């Protein structure tokens, strides 16, 4: 019960309390809606109170002749983000099909704002909005983005849970690097060095040996000093790993996975995509199979499209990924990269020992890599040699080598970054809007 309020009182049981998203089921009924004042327009005889409750936004119309003079004056003095209860009759909007409004009969103030709300309809700079991220989340566009993010995360879990995968949580603190030592956040762990995880993959390989098909889903961290629109210091990643899976099967799993996510968003979040002003043309084309090219073929595309200096051995940055993916109308799989530019754990390609059995899936429209993965090295001797070649401390990987000592098996998997996926699906220019509270090179607050 919300009472006592510093305002007029009325029985909270007088009308049913209804979420804005459920108003369509209460047309012709008096209801109570609880929420916050999102916007207000007023004239001499009527106040239009736009109200949000987290499930949606509704307009409550308060006519001067339908309420007491005191209540009409109260509505006139309401400031943006005041907490309210509005009681009134649910009606269909006269002009917009599928939209509902409330013919206001009573308004209760739960709490007035202590000061003027800092985010107004005028234009604000990005730094200002990021400094007020805790409030910016209330805006219509940010609300839509995070609802789409929620749907993507739900689709991730439904996809793997529906295919017999077991969720196995990987640790946040790790004793060793997974992707290389240059992007690690180091911390003191009771007198010993430890690192914030870059990936749960190595642990998922252990889980695959126990469950056959496993995945982890959690935060990961990269300390690279990057200010690009695609990078965050803290981001969320889902990482499946499957026993007895080869590179071909891994690519099929990845393309099925992305297609499933996109179809779910198109099915359930059309309205939110409109709020983001997302042209869904490319999303509609996300169907399997995805086009596949080798790393060598990707180099040729670069050479033929303004980058004659591109050569085998180069890694791809954002600009290169954009040029390559722009040749295709849907996500693209690039596979078999040179071993020298990939992590130690990839299995060498049998047809060419200088290449590894890896794959990246690049999103169209210049959004870059959203999946990276491949087949893991299952030979104990070769894995030991790779660890030595990369100058990694062998003692830190003893447990990982045990996976090859005791019943080694072919296996493959990948990692998908949630934020880059949200950025692509929503059509956002920067990943900072894809996560509630972004952590970037120069931002640790709010």
N, C-alpha and C positions, 0 to 999 in steps of 0.2 A: 504493500500500500504506500502511495506517494505522500499522503498527508503526514504531518501538517505542512500546508503551503503558506507563504506570506502573501496570500491573496484570498479571494472569496472561496468559500467551500461549497462543495456539492457532492452528492453521494457517488462514489466511484462505481457503484453497481447499477446506476441508472440506465446505462446503455452498454452493450458489449464493446470491449476494447478490440479493435481490428487493425491489422497491419495494412498499410497502404496497398501493398501488392495483392491483397485479398479483397479489395473493395468491390470488384466485379461481382462477387457472390452476395453482396449486401445492398444492391440497388433497391431503392424504396424504403430502406430501413434507417433508423437513427443509430449512429455508432459514435464511439469515442476513438480518436486517433491521438497517439502520443508521439511527440517528436520535437523538431526544432524549426524555427522560422528560417527558411532558405532565402526568401525574397518577399517583397511587399510592394503592391501598387495601390494607391488610394485616390479616391475622388471625394467630392462633397458628400455623396450618399452611399458609397460602398468601399469596402476594403477587400482587396484580393490578397489573401495570405497564402503564399506558396510554402508548403510544409514538407519536410522530409523526415523519415523515420528509420532509414537504413534499408528498407525494402523497396522504397520508391519515393516519388514526389507527387503531391496532390495539391490542388488549389482549393482553398476554403473561401467561400464568398460570404462576406458579412455585410448584409444590407442594413442601412440605418433604421429602416422602419420595422425590421424583424427582431431587433434586440433593444435592450435598455440603453438610454443615453450614456450611462456609465460604462457599459460593456463596449459600446462603439468607440468611446474615447480611449478605453484600455487598448483596443486593437490598433487604434491610430498611433499610439505611443510605443508599440512594440519595435524592438531593434533586432537586426539580423542575428540569428543564432540563439535567441531567447528560447528557453525550453517551455513547451506548451502542451496542453490538452485541448483539443477542439472537439466539440460535440455538434453533430448536425446530420442532415439527411443526405444519403448518398444518391447522386443523380448521374446519369450519363451526360457527357459533355455534348452540347448542342451541335457542335461543328466538327469535332475530331472523333472519329469512330474508334472505339476501344479505349477511350479516355474517360475518366470519371472525376467528378468534383463533389465537394461537400457544401451543402447549403447550411452555413454556420448558424447555430442557435446559441452556443455558449462557448466561451473561451476561458481557460484557466491558465495562469502563468505559474509554471513550476519554478523557474528561476530567470530573473532578468540578467542580461550580460553586465559584467562589472565595468567594461569599457567598450569603446567602439571596436567592432570586429575588424581586424587588420586587413583581411582579404576582401576587397570590394570588386564589383564588376569591371572596373577599369583594368588596364594592362599593368602587370607587375613583372619585374625582372626575374630571371630564373633563380638567381642567388636569393632574392627575397622570398620567393615561393619555397625554395629548399630550406631556408632558415625557419620557415613556418610550415614545414611538411606535416607536422602533427595536426594542423588545421586545414591544410591544403587537401588532405585526404577526403574532406567533406564535400569538395566540389564535384559537380556532375561528371566531368570527364575523368577525374581521378577515381571516382567511385566506379565508373564503368570499366576502367582498366583493371582494377583489382577484382571486380566480379568476373571478368574474363580470365584473369589469373587463377581465381578459385576454380573455375570450370576446367581449365587446363590441368590443374593439379588433380582434380577429381578424375578426369579422363586418364591421366597417367596411372593412377592407382587401379582404376577399373580395368584398364587394358591388361596390366600384368596380373592382377588378381584373377581375372577371367581366363587367363592362360596357364594357370597352375603354378605361378611364381610364388615364392615365399619372401616376404619382406624381412630383411635382416639388417638391423641398424649397425652402421659402421662407426667407429670412434671418431671424435673430433680431435683429440690429442693423438699424435702419432710419433713414433721414434725415428722415422725416416721419411725421405722424400719419395713421392711417386712419379712426379712429372719433371723432376730436376730441382737442384738446390737453389737456383737463383730467385725463385718466386715464393719462398717460404716465410711465414711469420713465425719467428722463434720465440719461445717463452721458457721460463724456468719452471720445471716440474719437480718440486721438492729437491732442488739441488742438481737436477739433471736437465740437459736441454731436451725440449720437446717442440713439436711443430703443430700449428693448426693445419688440419687436413686439406690437401689439394684435391683429393679424390678418395672415394671408398673402394676403388676397383680391386686393389690387392686383397682386401678383406672379402670382397664378393667372390673372388676366385676360391677362397677357402669355403665360402658358403655354398658355391656351386658344387664342390666336392661332397658336401653334406646333403644338399637338397636337390641337386640336379639343375634347378632353375631358381635363381634368387635375384633380388634387387634391393638396393638401398636408396634412400631418398632423404637428403638433408643438406645443411649448409656446407659450403666449401670455401676456401680462402686462397687468394693469390696476392702476393706482395709486390707484383711488378708495378713500377712507377709509370702507369699509363693513364692518359687523360682522354682516350678515344671514346667515342659514343657507344662502343660495344663492351666496355670493361667496367667491372665492379671489383672491389676488394673482397666483398662477401656476396656470394650468390648461392642459389640452390640448384642441385643437380640430382638427377635420377640416373642410376647406373645398374642396368641388368647384366647378369653373367649367366651363361648357359653351358652346361657340360655337353660334350660331344657335338658342338656346333662349329662349323667352319666359317670362313669369310663370306661365302655366298649366302649361307643361312643368316649370318649377322646382318648383311645388307637387306635381306628380305624382312627381317624382324624390324630393322630401323625404318624402312619405308612404310610398312604396315602400321607401325607405331605413330609416325607423324600423320599419316592419313587419318587414322582414328581420332587423333586429337583435333585436327582441323574440322573434320566432319561434326564432332561434338559441339565445337564452338559455333559453327554455322547453324547447327540445329537449334541451339538453346540461347545464343547471345547475339542475335541479329540486331536487337535494339541497342545494345551496348556498342556494337561495332559502328552503328550509325552515329552514336554520340562521339565516337573517336574519329568520325569522318573517314572511315576505312573503306576504300574501294576494294570490294571482295572479289574482283575479277580473277586475280591470281590464286586466291584461296579456293575458288570454285574449280580450278584446274588441278588441284592436288589429288591426283589419283595414281595408283600403282599400275605398272612398274615405273620407277623413276629412271630417267636416263643415267647411264653410267659411262664414265670415261676414266682412263688411267691417268696417273700423274703426268706421264710423258705427253699424253694428248692435251692435258691442261696447259703444259708449257708451250705447246704449239699454238694453242688459242691465244695465249699472251703474246707470243712472237708475231702473230698475224694481226693483232689488234692493238698496236701502239706501244708494245714493249719488246722490241727486237733484242734487247739485252737479256731477256729472261733465259735462264739456262737450267739444266738438270742440277739439282743440289740446292736450288733456291727454295726457301719456304714461302708460303703465301700469306700476305697480310690482307687487310681489309680491302684495299684498292684492287689487288689481284683477284681476290675472291669475287668481287663485284663484276669485273670484266668477264670472268669465266662463267659465272651464273647468269649473266645477262644474255647469254646465248641460248638459254632454255626457258621454257614457260612454267616450270614447276621445280621443286627441289631436285638437286643434282647430286649424284654420288661420285666422288673422286677417290680412286683406290690405288693401292700399290705405290706408296711414296718411297723415296730413298731411305734406307735404314739410318743413314747418318743424321737425318733431321727428325727422327722419331724416337720415342722412348725405348728403353732397353728391353721391355717385356714383349714386344711384338715378334711374332714368328716370321722367319725369313721366307720369301716366296721361293718355292722349289724350282721355278723356271729361271729365276735370276736372283742369286744370293745377295745382290746389292739392294734389293727391294724388300719391303715387308708387307705382310698381309693385313694391311690396315685400310680404313675407309673414313672419309669425312663426308657428311651430308651438308651441302650448302643450300641455304634458303634463297629463293629468288628475290629480285628487287633490291639487291645490294645489302641484304641482311647477314650474309656470311655464314660461317660454320655454326650449326646448331647441334650437330651430333659428331662426335669423334670416337672411333673405336676400332675393333678388328680382332683378329685371331691372336691368341697368346702363345708364347713359346712354351711348349710342353716338354722339351728335352732338358733334363737336369744339367747336362754338360754345356749345352749351348747357353742356357740361362746364366750359369756361373761365369761363362766367358763374357757374356754381355754386361754383367754387373762389373766385372773387372775392367772391361773396355771403357765403360762410362765413369770409372774411378769412383764407384759408390762403395761405402763401407760394407763388406760382406757380412759382418756380424749382425748388422741391422736387418738383413734379409734372410737369416737362418730359418725363421719360421715360414717364410714364403717359399724357400727352397724345399722345405719339408713337403709341400704340396706336390712336388715332382718326385720326391723320394718314395712317397707312399701312395702308389696307385695313380701315376700321372695319366692324363687324358687330354684329348683335344678339347679346347673350349674357346669361346669368344664372347664379346660383350661390347658395350659402348656407354658413353655418358651423354646425356642431353641437358643443356643448360636451360633452366626454366625462364630466366629473364630474357635471354636472346629470343626464345620462342615466343614469349609474350610480346616482345618488341616487334617481331615480324608479323604475328597474327593481328596485332592492333594497328600496325603501320606507324609505329612511333619513331621519331628521329633519334632518340637516346634511351639507353636502358635505365637511366635514373628514375623514370616514371613507372617502371615495371615491378618495383619492389616497394613495400610500404615505407621503409626507412633505409635509403641507400647509403652504402659505405663506399666512398670513393677516395681518390688519392688525398684530397684536401678536405674531406668531410667525414666527421665522426659524430655529428649531432644534427638534429635532435635524436 
